[in-house]
Amino acid sequence: GDCKTATLITGGEERPLKTSLCRSLPGARFSTTDPFLFAAAAEANAFAAIRSRVRTTRYGHDGYGYARLAAGTIDLVVESGLNSYDLNALIPVVRGAGGMIGNWSGGSDFSAGQVVAAATPELFEEALPLLREAARV
């Protein structure tokens, strides 16, 4: 496959990965590894604001949440406390499937460990104002 496209290879067959078309929080399937990742009050409030606006929330996926986002079965992932080794391999997969991934300010500096990944630019931009106040970068 093309190096700019995320591809799933199973049983010797290749299938391009594509994020969902979800464009707004009320329809979004949201994932985070653990709600207790958001220990600081500002982060916990940001997480609660996202969780209260989405269709459904799922926990415990770790890196698999980003894979599901790339495959179109999760629409939004928000996490905190990640290290570069937790994230570096996931960024090209999300982007290669058509998704957006950045820090809580919308930028590409992940040194603070705060990550938001979304299926569409519209969903990404809708989530950012809820996260920016708690952003550390």
C-alpha positions as CSV (number, residue, x, y, z in Angstrom):
1,G,0.0,0.0,0.0
2,D,0.8,3.7,-0.2
3,C,3.1,4.9,2.6
4,K,0.7,7.7,3.3
5,T,-2.3,5.4,3.8
6,A,-3.0,3.3,6.8
7,T,-3.6,-0.3,5.8
8,L,-4.8,-3.3,7.7
9,I,-3.3,-6.6,6.5
10,T,-5.1,-9.8,7.6
11,G,-4.9,-13.2,6.0
12,G,-2.6,-11.8,3.4
13,E,-5.3,-9.3,2.2
14,E,-4.8,-5.5,2.5
15,R,-7.6,-3.1,3.3
16,P,-7.1,0.6,3.6
17,L,-8.2,2.0,7.0
18,K,-10.5,5.0,7.0
19,T,-11.9,7.0,10.0
20,S,-15.6,7.4,10.4
21,L,-17.5,10.5,9.1
22,C,-18.5,11.6,12.6
23,R,-18.4,15.4,12.7
24,S,-19.9,16.4,16.1
25,L,-19.7,15.4,19.7
26,P,-23.4,14.3,20.2
27,G,-22.9,11.5,17.7
28,A,-19.3,10.5,18.8
29,R,-18.1,7.2,20.2
30,F,-15.5,8.3,22.7
31,S,-12.6,6.4,24.2
32,T,-10.0,6.9,26.8
33,T,-7.9,4.3,28.6
34,D,-8.9,5.3,32.1
35,P,-11.0,8.2,33.5
36,F,-8.4,8.4,36.4
37,L,-5.7,9.5,33.9
38,F,-7.2,13.0,34.4
39,A,-5.9,13.6,37.9
40,A,-5.6,17.4,37.8
41,A,-8.8,19.2,38.4
42,A,-8.6,21.1,35.1
43,E,-8.0,17.9,33.2
44,A,-10.8,16.1,35.0
45,N,-13.2,18.9,34.2
46,A,-12.2,18.8,30.5
47,F,-12.7,15.1,30.4
48,A,-16.2,15.5,32.1
49,A,-17.1,18.1,29.5
50,I,-16.2,15.8,26.6
51,R,-17.9,12.8,28.2
52,S,-21.1,14.7,28.9
53,R,-21.5,15.6,25.2
54,V,-20.7,12.4,23.4
55,R,-23.0,9.5,22.4
56,T,-21.1,6.8,24.2
57,T,-17.8,6.4,26.2
58,R,-15.6,3.3,26.3
59,Y,-12.6,2.7,28.6
60,G,-9.5,0.4,28.6
61,H,-8.4,0.4,25.0
62,D,-4.9,1.9,25.4
63,G,-3.3,2.0,21.9
64,Y,-6.2,-0.1,20.5
65,G,-8.5,3.0,20.9
66,Y,-6.4,4.7,18.2
67,A,-6.5,1.6,16.0
68,R,-10.3,1.6,16.3
69,L,-10.4,5.3,15.5
70,A,-8.4,4.5,12.3
71,A,-10.7,1.7,11.5
72,G,-13.8,3.8,11.9
73,T,-15.3,2.2,15.0
74,I,-14.3,4.9,17.5
75,D,-14.7,8.6,16.7
76,L,-12.7,10.4,19.4
77,V,-9.9,9.6,21.8
78,V,-8.7,11.9,24.5
79,E,-5.9,11.0,26.9
80,S,-3.3,12.5,29.3
81,G,-0.1,11.3,30.8
82,L,1.3,9.7,27.6
83,N,4.9,9.4,26.8
84,S,6.5,9.6,23.4
85,Y,6.8,5.8,23.3
86,D,3.1,5.5,23.9
87,L,2.2,7.7,21.0
88,N,4.8,7.9,18.3
89,A,3.6,4.8,16.4
90,L,-0.1,5.8,16.6
91,I,0.3,9.3,15.0
92,P,0.9,8.1,11.4
93,V,-1.8,5.4,11.7
94,V,-4.4,8.0,12.7
95,R,-3.3,10.5,10.1
96,G,-2.9,7.8,7.4
97,A,-6.6,6.8,8.0
98,G,-7.7,10.4,7.5
99,G,-8.0,11.3,11.2
100,M,-6.7,14.3,13.1
101,I,-4.3,14.0,16.1
102,G,-2.8,16.8,18.2
103,N,-2.3,18.1,21.7
104,W,-5.1,19.7,23.7
105,S,-4.3,23.1,22.1
106,G,-4.5,21.6,18.6
107,G,-0.8,21.6,18.0
108,S,1.8,18.9,17.4
109,D,3.9,19.2,20.6
110,F,3.0,16.1,22.6
111,S,5.6,16.7,25.3
112,A,3.0,17.3,28.0
113,G,1.4,14.0,27.3
114,Q,-2.1,15.4,26.4
115,V,-3.5,13.9,23.2
116,V,-6.8,14.3,21.3
117,A,-7.5,12.2,18.2
118,A,-10.6,12.6,16.1
119,A,-12.2,11.0,13.0
120,T,-12.7,14.3,11.2
121,P,-11.4,17.9,11.4
122,E,-14.8,19.1,12.4
123,L,-14.9,16.8,15.5
124,F,-11.4,17.7,16.4
125,E,-12.2,21.4,16.3
126,E,-15.4,20.9,18.3
127,A,-13.4,19.1,21.1
128,L,-10.5,21.5,21.3
129,P,-12.3,24.4,23.2
130,L,-13.3,21.9,25.9
131,L,-9.7,20.9,26.3
132,R,-7.7,24.1,25.8
133,E,-8.3,25.5,29.3
134,A,-6.5,22.4,30.7
135,A,-3.8,22.3,28.1
136,R,-0.2,22.3,29.3
137,V,1.5,23.3,26.0
